[in-house]
Amino acid sequence: MSTMDHIDKVREQILNEAERLGPDDCFSFSCHPGVSCFNECCGDVNIALTPYDVLRLKRRLGLSSTDFLERYTIKPFTKEQKLPVVLLKMDETKPGKPCHLVTAEGCSVYDDRPWPCRMYPIGSASARTEQDPDAPEFFFVMQEEGCEGFAEACSPEGRAGGAKRSWTIRQWMDDQGVPEYNSWGEEFKEISLHPRLQQMELNPQQMEMFYTACYDLDRFRGFVFESSFLDKYEVEPEVVEAMRGGDEALLRFAFRWLRTCLFGEQTVKLSAAVAEQYKKRLEQQGMKPK
């Protein structure tokens, strides 16, 4: 079974079998280095990365986005996929296939860990389909075999180091720094769940642009600043300045650019001079400009 087939099977199982919870529902959990299964959940697992996950991780490791993606991720692909997917690479050479970023002491990038790692043992899902595009999101608890965090939370010793044992899902997400990641996730969903994607199939060039703009941010910076892009398109000076010095501003512009180049939205406009040249070429060809 391919990686993407496995992900699809797990998603279907969650939609059909998981108990659906809301943000104010409670669960008990406690994880710390004293738990016997510490780090075991960080191996042989499919962790899909969002654009903001990649931004934080590559910056934490002091790598370019291109180097980070090459060293630490895989990009599974099937013909059914509408968009590129980036997964965190596991170390196939070691028992348990651990994440490359995990040490005996725990996660080496803990403050910049990806969204799925922050959420664990909570997951979120939606039954959204083309027929029901407004299906609500729900939460569920991933109580996996071998995880002692749930039993630890119920034991007298479970409050290790003063750790909280009982949480609402909302409290857990706040404690784990999830809201900032969710905010970026919502911006990404405006692109990845765009209605036009249900009606179109991206060609290889469009798939490459999507991947570059969303994940390979340093290469996208070159696309913007080391080409004629800023001569062809009108970009506000303050946005240009922010992009030069900040990954977040660049990623936000990348989402804006994808709306234009993939969906034809006028979120980034041609410069007046280029637009006029384009108009004249069309008129010479006997075509009417839109």
C-alpha positions as a Python dict, from the first residue, in 0.01 Angstrom:
ca = {
    (1, 'M'): (0, 0, 0),
    (2, 'S'): (139, 341, -97),
    (3, 'T'): (185, 620, 157),
    (4, 'M'): (-105, 818, 14),
    (5, 'D'): (-331, 512, 4),
    (6, 'H'): (-252, 454, 372),
    (7, 'I'): (-334, 817, 456),
    (8, 'D'): (-665, 790, 268),
    (9, 'K'): (-752, 466, 451),
    (10, 'V'): (-680, 621, 792),
    (11, 'R'): (-889, 926, 703),
    (12, 'E'): (-1183, 707, 604),
    (13, 'Q'): (-1149, 510, 929),
    (14, 'I'): (-1152, 832, 1133),
    (15, 'L'): (-1461, 964, 955),
    (16, 'N'): (-1647, 636, 1007),
    (17, 'E'): (-1535, 531, 1353),
    (18, 'A'): (-1387, 812, 1563),
    (19, 'E'): (-1587, 972, 1843),
    (20, 'R'): (-1645, 1331, 1736),
    (21, 'L'): (-1554, 1591, 1997),
    (22, 'G'): (-1589, 1967, 2027),
    (23, 'P'): (-1337, 2222, 2160),
    (24, 'D'): (-1483, 2215, 2512),
    (25, 'D'): (-1491, 1836, 2548),
    (26, 'C'): (-1240, 1689, 2794),
    (27, 'F'): (-970, 1425, 2785),
    (28, 'S'): (-687, 1318, 3018),
    (29, 'F'): (-328, 1291, 2906),
    (30, 'S'): (23, 1344, 3042),
    (31, 'C'): (350, 1296, 2852),
    (32, 'H'): (702, 1353, 2986),
    (33, 'P'): (1047, 1183, 2973),
    (34, 'G'): (955, 954, 3260),
    (35, 'V'): (681, 780, 3063),
    (36, 'S'): (797, 436, 2947),
    (37, 'C'): (688, 496, 2587),
    (38, 'F'): (854, 839, 2560),
    (39, 'N'): (950, 915, 2195),
    (40, 'E'): (783, 601, 2057),
    (41, 'C'): (504, 803, 1897),
    (42, 'C'): (772, 992, 1698),
    (43, 'G'): (861, 704, 1469),
    (44, 'D'): (718, 532, 1162),
    (45, 'V'): (442, 790, 1130),
    (46, 'N'): (308, 1003, 845),
    (47, 'I'): (342, 1368, 947),
    (48, 'A'): (214, 1599, 676),
    (49, 'L'): (377, 1941, 686),
    (50, 'T'): (203, 2269, 616),
    (51, 'P'): (386, 2563, 455),
    (52, 'Y'): (416, 2727, 796),
    (53, 'D'): (561, 2406, 945),
    (54, 'V'): (833, 2409, 679),
    (55, 'L'): (903, 2779, 738),
    (56, 'R'): (952, 2728, 1112),
    (57, 'L'): (1158, 2410, 1080),
    (58, 'K'): (1397, 2531, 811),
    (59, 'R'): (1459, 2851, 1007),
    (60, 'R'): (1513, 2661, 1332),
    (61, 'L'): (1768, 2433, 1164),
    (62, 'G'): (1944, 2721, 986),
    (63, 'L'): (1882, 2569, 643),
    (64, 'S'): (1745, 2701, 320),
    (65, 'S'): (1400, 2569, 239),
    (66, 'T'): (1550, 2374, -53),
    (67, 'D'): (1806, 2201, 170),
    (68, 'F'): (1549, 2130, 443),
    (69, 'L'): (1306, 1972, 197),
    (70, 'E'): (1579, 1759, 44),
    (71, 'R'): (1718, 1635, 376),
    (72, 'Y'): (1410, 1597, 592),
    (73, 'T'): (1103, 1539, 375),
    (74, 'I'): (952, 1310, 115),
    (75, 'K'): (695, 1399, -152),
    (76, 'P'): (471, 1099, -222),
    (77, 'F'): (260, 1129, -533),
    (78, 'T'): (-30, 942, -688),
    (79, 'K'): (-225, 1021, -1004),
    (80, 'E'): (-532, 1099, -792),
    (81, 'Q'): (-358, 1384, -608),
    (82, 'K'): (-469, 1736, -689),
    (83, 'L'): (-185, 1904, -496),
    (84, 'P'): (170, 1825, -379),
    (85, 'V'): (201, 1678, -29),
    (86, 'V'): (511, 1707, 190),
    (87, 'L'): (576, 1450, 465),
    (88, 'L'): (843, 1451, 733),
    (89, 'K'): (1102, 1183, 654),
    (90, 'M'): (1160, 898, 900),
    (91, 'D'): (1500, 734, 955),
    (92, 'E'): (1465, 398, 780),
    (93, 'T'): (1807, 282, 906),
    (94, 'K'): (1711, 269, 1275),
    (95, 'P'): (1473, 45, 1472),
    (96, 'G'): (1127, 195, 1491),
    (97, 'K'): (1204, 433, 1202),
    (98, 'P'): (1230, 743, 1424),
    (99, 'C'): (1192, 1100, 1308),
    (100, 'H'): (1532, 1248, 1219),
    (101, 'L'): (1463, 1539, 1456),
    (102, 'V'): (1410, 1325, 1770),
    (103, 'T'): (1687, 1255, 2022),
    (104, 'A'): (1692, 1043, 2339),
    (105, 'E'): (1596, 1359, 2530),
    (106, 'G'): (1296, 1425, 2307),
    (107, 'C'): (1222, 1653, 2013),
    (108, 'S'): (1526, 1862, 1918),
    (109, 'V'): (1306, 2130, 1758),
    (110, 'Y'): (1030, 2126, 2020),
    (111, 'D'): (953, 2499, 2015),
    (112, 'D'): (916, 2481, 1635),
    (113, 'R'): (759, 2136, 1606),
    (114, 'P'): (496, 2084, 1335),
    (115, 'W'): (123, 2122, 1382),
    (116, 'P'): (45, 1746, 1406),
    (117, 'C'): (307, 1705, 1681),
    (118, 'R'): (159, 1995, 1877),
    (119, 'M'): (-190, 1853, 1851),
    (120, 'Y'): (-105, 1494, 1950),
    (121, 'P'): (-292, 1303, 2092),
    (122, 'I'): (-571, 1515, 1945),
    (123, 'G'): (-653, 1504, 1577),
    (124, 'S'): (-894, 1708, 1370),
    (125, 'A'): (-1089, 1610, 1062),
    (126, 'S'): (-1377, 1718, 844),
    (127, 'A'): (-1624, 1523, 634),
    (128, 'R'): (-1619, 1804, 376),
    (129, 'T'): (-1692, 1688, 21),
    (130, 'E'): (-1793, 1851, -305),
    (131, 'Q'): (-2153, 1764, -216),
    (132, 'D'): (-2120, 1898, 140),
    (133, 'P'): (-1853, 2173, 132),
    (134, 'D'): (-1962, 2320, 467),
    (135, 'A'): (-1931, 2005, 678),
    (136, 'P'): (-1795, 2113, 1019),
    (137, 'E'): (-1454, 2022, 1156),
    (138, 'F'): (-1443, 1791, 1455),
    (139, 'F'): (-1177, 1666, 1696),
    (140, 'F'): (-1094, 1313, 1806),
    (141, 'V'): (-854, 1146, 2049),
    (142, 'M'): (-583, 918, 1907),
    (143, 'Q'): (-557, 662, 2186),
    (144, 'E'): (-298, 440, 2025),
    (145, 'E'): (-188, 100, 2148),
    (146, 'G'): (122, 129, 2365),
    (147, 'C'): (76, 495, 2455),
    (148, 'E'): (108, 529, 2834),
    (149, 'G'): (15, 897, 2840),
    (150, 'F'): (-350, 825, 2909),
    (151, 'A'): (-279, 581, 3195),
    (152, 'E'): (-14, 820, 3330),
    (153, 'A'): (-270, 1098, 3347),
    (154, 'C'): (-493, 885, 3568),
    (155, 'S'): (-221, 773, 3810),
    (156, 'P'): (-111, 956, 4128),
    (157, 'E'): (235, 990, 3974),
    (158, 'G'): (102, 1129, 3651),
    (159, 'R'): (137, 1493, 3745),
    (160, 'A'): (511, 1482, 3679),
    (161, 'G'): (672, 1818, 3730),
    (162, 'G'): (333, 1973, 3797),
    (163, 'A'): (202, 1875, 3449),
    (164, 'K'): (-170, 1913, 3395),
    (165, 'R'): (-360, 1587, 3344),
    (166, 'S'): (-715, 1684, 3247),
    (167, 'W'): (-778, 1921, 2957),
    (168, 'T'): (-1046, 2053, 2733),
    (169, 'I'): (-935, 2035, 2371),
    (170, 'R'): (-933, 2414, 2361),
    (171, 'Q'): (-703, 2430, 2666),
    (172, 'W'): (-471, 2171, 2513),
    (173, 'M'): (-437, 2362, 2186),
    (174, 'D'): (-370, 2689, 2368),
    (175, 'D'): (-106, 2521, 2586),
    (176, 'Q'): (67, 2368, 2285),
    (177, 'G'): (81, 2689, 2081),
    (178, 'V'): (-162, 2563, 1819),
    (179, 'P'): (-363, 2884, 1753),
    (180, 'E'): (-77, 3054, 1565),
    (181, 'Y'): (-39, 2747, 1345),
    (182, 'N'): (-415, 2728, 1294),
    (183, 'S'): (-420, 3088, 1176),
    (184, 'W'): (-165, 3008, 906),
    (185, 'G'): (-348, 2686, 831),
    (186, 'E'): (-665, 2877, 755),
    (187, 'E'): (-479, 3096, 506),
    (188, 'F'): (-338, 2784, 341),
    (189, 'K'): (-684, 2624, 323),
    (190, 'E'): (-808, 2921, 122),
    (191, 'I'): (-568, 2801, -148),
    (192, 'S'): (-564, 2423, -100),
    (193, 'L'): (-945, 2398, -66),
    (194, 'H'): (-1025, 2663, -325),
    (195, 'P'): (-1349, 2582, -514),
    (196, 'R'): (-1169, 2609, -848),
    (197, 'L'): (-951, 2310, -756),
    (198, 'Q'): (-1263, 2092, -764),
    (199, 'Q'): (-1311, 2188, -1129),
    (200, 'M'): (-956, 2183, -1264),
    (201, 'E'): (-647, 1964, -1281),
    (202, 'L'): (-316, 2140, -1235),
    (203, 'N'): (-60, 2081, -1506),
    (204, 'P'): (303, 1998, -1411),
    (205, 'Q'): (410, 2363, -1427),
    (206, 'Q'): (125, 2469, -1199),
    (207, 'M'): (203, 2186, -956),
    (208, 'E'): (565, 2300, -945),
    (209, 'M'): (462, 2660, -880),
    (210, 'F'): (229, 2550, -601),
    (211, 'Y'): (509, 2347, -439),
    (212, 'T'): (765, 2626, -476),
    (213, 'A'): (539, 2903, -345),
    (214, 'C'): (407, 2704, -50),
    (215, 'Y'): (705, 2497, 58),
    (216, 'D'): (1031, 2598, -112),
    (217, 'L'): (1008, 2954, 10),
    (218, 'D'): (1370, 3052, -52),
    (219, 'R'): (1340, 2942, -414),
    (220, 'F'): (1020, 3144, -439),
    (221, 'R'): (1214, 3444, -305),
    (222, 'G'): (1451, 3403, -600),
    (223, 'F'): (1153, 3385, -836),
    (224, 'V'): (1031, 3721, -703),
    (225, 'F'): (1359, 3910, -658),
    (226, 'E'): (1599, 3755, -910),
    (227, 'S'): (1376, 3778, -1217),
    (228, 'S'): (1171, 4043, -1393),
    (229, 'F'): (873, 3967, -1170),
    (230, 'L'): (868, 4303, -991),
    (231, 'D'): (893, 4483, -1327),
    (232, 'K'): (593, 4294, -1460),
    (233, 'Y'): (364, 4308, -1158),
    (234, 'E'): (247, 4583, -927),
    (235, 'V'): (345, 4498, -571),
    (236, 'E'): (309, 4753, -294),
    (237, 'P'): (651, 4891, -183),
    (238, 'E'): (584, 4807, 181),
    (239, 'V'): (506, 4446, 84),
    (240, 'V'): (827, 4423, -120),
    (241, 'E'): (1027, 4555, 173),
    (242, 'A'): (861, 4314, 416),
    (243, 'M'): (929, 4020, 182),
    (244, 'R'): (1298, 4104, 160),
    (245, 'G'): (1345, 4064, 532),
    (246, 'G'): (1073, 3825, 645),
    (247, 'D'): (968, 3470, 560),
    (248, 'E'): (617, 3525, 693),
    (249, 'A'): (554, 3821, 463),
    (250, 'L'): (693, 3621, 171),
    (251, 'L'): (467, 3323, 246),
    (252, 'R'): (162, 3545, 273),
    (253, 'F'): (248, 3697, -66),
    (254, 'A'): (303, 3347, -208),
    (255, 'F'): (-56, 3258, -118),
    (256, 'R'): (-169, 3581, -283),
    (257, 'W'): (31, 3501, -598),
    (258, 'L'): (-118, 3153, -625),
    (259, 'R'): (-466, 3304, -631),
    (260, 'T'): (-358, 3496, -941),
    (261, 'C'): (-153, 3239, -1131),
    (262, 'L'): (-376, 2938, -1058),
    (263, 'F'): (-725, 3079, -1026),
    (264, 'G'): (-709, 3400, -1228),
    (265, 'E'): (-797, 3626, -936),
    (266, 'Q'): (-665, 3981, -956),
    (267, 'T'): (-476, 3964, -627),
    (268, 'V'): (-149, 4055, -801),
    (269, 'K'): (-196, 4284, -1098),
    (270, 'L'): (19, 4339, -1405),
    (271, 'S'): (198, 4674, -1415),
    (272, 'A'): (27, 4936, -1630),
    (273, 'A'): (303, 4922, -1893),
    (274, 'V'): (295, 4543, -1925),
    (275, 'A'): (-85, 4541, -1930),
    (276, 'E'): (-84, 4791, -2215),
    (277, 'Q'): (168, 4584, -2414),
    (278, 'Y'): (-47, 4275, -2358),
    (279, 'K'): (-357, 4463, -2475),
    (280, 'K'): (-185, 4578, -2795),
    (281, 'R'): (-60, 4226, -2876),
    (282, 'L'): (-411, 4089, -2842),
    (283, 'E'): (-553, 4364, -3062),
    (284, 'Q'): (-289, 4291, -3328),
    (285, 'Q'): (-399, 3929, -3322),
    (286, 'G'): (-761, 4034, -3364),
    (287, 'M'): (-851, 3928, -3012),
    (288, 'K'): (-1045, 4130, -2759),
    (289, 'P'): (-870, 4185, -2422),
    (290, 'K'): (-1063, 4067, -2117),
}
